[in-house]
């Protein structure tokens, strides 16, 4: 479970932990902690590699366009319009 999912759905997660469910918490796909009920036994399965995220902005392969003029010139032009 990612940090964002924990933040956005903390109520649901805490209910499920109360019902006996355990979660592995990740930060950028790397396991960093475990959320489990107080009386849960320690698992014997060790995580040997972090999860990999698929999808997202990087998969869109957006090609950035080069500016035709420096940013400060564009900002100065926009400021002139207000005067």
N, C-alpha and C positions, 0 to 999 in steps of 0.2 A: 504494500500500500504506500503510495507516495505521500509526501508531506502535504501537498495540495488537497488530496482526497481526504486525509485526516482532518485538515482544517475545515474543509467545506462540509464534511459529513460526520463531524465529531459525535453528535447525538446518536446516530445510527451505530457508529463504531462502538461506542461505550455500551450500548444495549447489547450488541452482539458479544462483546467481551464478557459482559455479565452473564450471558447465556452459555459461556464456555468456549467461544471462538477465540483463536489467537491470530495475530497479524504480525508480519515482518514489515518494519518501517524502512523506507528507502529515501535517499536524498540523491537526486540525479541518477537514479537507477542503481545506486550502490546501497546495499543493506547496512543500516546504521543502528538498528535497535529492534526490540520485540515488545509487543503489547499483548499481554496474556492475562487470564484470570489469576488471582492470587493463589488459588489452590491447584493450579495446573502443574502437572509434572514437567520437568525439563525435557524437551525433545532430544532424541538421539541423532536426528538427521542434521548434518552440518551443511551449511550453504557454502559451496566451493567456488561459485562464480556469480557476479552480479547480474541482475536482469538487464536486458537491452530494450531500449525504447525504440519503437518503429513509428514512422509517420512524423508529422510535425512540419514546421516551416522549412527545415533543411531539405526535405524531400521535394519541395516545389521547384528547386533549382532556379530561383529568380536571378536574372542577370541584371545587375545594376547599371544604369545609364550614367555616362560621364557628364558632369556639369559643363555647360558651354561657357560659363564665367564663374569667377570665384564667388563664394557665398557672401562675403562682405559687400561686393558690388550689388548683388541682388537685394540685400537688406537695405543698403543706402537708397536704392531706387524705390523700394517700398516706403521708406521713411519720407522721401520727397513728395509722395502722393498725399501724405497727411498734412503737409505744410501749406 
